[in-house]
């Protein structure tokens, strides 16, 4: 069974690394909302990316990470990186 990165994983890492704006409910349906609209700017995304890389032992493309628009985009990018290592 391959390891999957989920929305719950992302929410945990976002909260650990950058916290959350009081006006944002991360338990709402946020999958297709813009990360910027959730209060996560590029610096917060870089921190989030670093945490994901350490925890999942993968490397994320910095340009791709800064161009990530939604939680779904980021989850897809992480799971794409996890897939080859699962097959190894």
Legacy VTK file of the C-alpha trace (Angstrom):
# vtk DataFile Version 3.0
C-alpha trace
ASCII
DATASET POLYDATA
POINTS 88 float
0.000 0.000 0.000
1.472 3.346 -1.001
1.705 6.282 1.320
-0.717 9.065 0.497
-0.625 12.712 1.475
-4.100 13.845 2.481
-5.940 17.060 3.212
-5.706 16.208 6.915
-1.922 15.897 6.582
-1.773 19.259 4.824
-3.939 20.984 7.425
-1.781 19.624 10.243
1.434 20.803 8.581
-0.036 24.216 7.740
-1.105 24.702 11.354
2.241 23.528 12.737
4.270 25.713 10.393
2.258 28.832 9.837
-0.792 28.665 12.046
-4.125 29.814 10.733
-5.886 33.098 10.338
-8.716 33.344 12.862
-11.157 34.105 10.069
-10.339 30.840 8.246
-12.012 27.550 9.079
-9.655 24.840 7.859
-12.309 22.256 8.681
-14.589 23.735 6.009
-14.503 22.594 2.388
-11.168 24.221 1.473
-9.825 21.767 -1.095
-10.332 24.080 -4.062
-9.922 27.438 -2.353
-6.840 29.468 -3.114
-4.146 29.037 -0.456
-3.615 32.782 -0.615
-7.272 33.300 0.286
-6.754 30.987 3.263
-4.008 33.312 4.495
-0.984 31.364 3.263
1.425 33.515 1.288
4.570 32.321 -0.475
6.745 32.310 2.670
4.217 30.146 4.502
4.082 27.807 1.514
7.867 27.493 1.443
7.828 26.599 5.146
5.030 24.130 4.502
6.991 22.623 1.631
10.075 22.225 3.807
8.056 20.443 6.463
6.483 18.134 3.895
9.898 17.338 2.408
11.355 16.435 5.809
8.386 14.397 6.935
7.823 12.519 3.676
11.447 12.366 2.500
10.685 13.886 -0.892
11.833 16.945 -2.799
9.316 19.483 -4.032
10.092 21.844 -6.870
10.260 25.349 -5.378
8.755 26.970 -8.478
5.944 24.440 -8.523
5.388 24.996 -4.820
5.141 28.766 -5.147
2.771 28.342 -8.096
0.516 26.008 -6.138
-2.872 27.612 -5.990
-5.081 25.333 -3.944
-4.772 22.618 -1.301
-5.788 20.126 -3.996
-2.866 21.269 -6.185
-0.405 20.831 -3.325
-1.781 17.438 -2.329
-1.541 16.283 -5.958
2.057 17.536 -6.212
3.068 15.689 -3.040
1.328 12.482 -4.042
3.017 12.621 -7.449
6.379 12.713 -5.644
5.366 9.907 -3.305
4.231 7.566 -6.075
7.696 6.716 -7.518
9.166 5.995 -4.086
6.254 3.684 -3.309
6.983 1.663 -6.448
10.692 1.317 -5.592
LINES 1 89
88 0 1 2 3 4 5 6 7 8 9 10 11 12 13 14 15 16 17 18 19 20 21 22 23 24 25 26 27 28 29 30 31 32 33 34 35 36 37 38 39 40 41 42 43 44 45 46 47 48 49 50 51 52 53 54 55 56 57 58 59 60 61 62 63 64 65 66 67 68 69 70 71 72 73 74 75 76 77 78 79 80 81 82 83 84 85 86 87
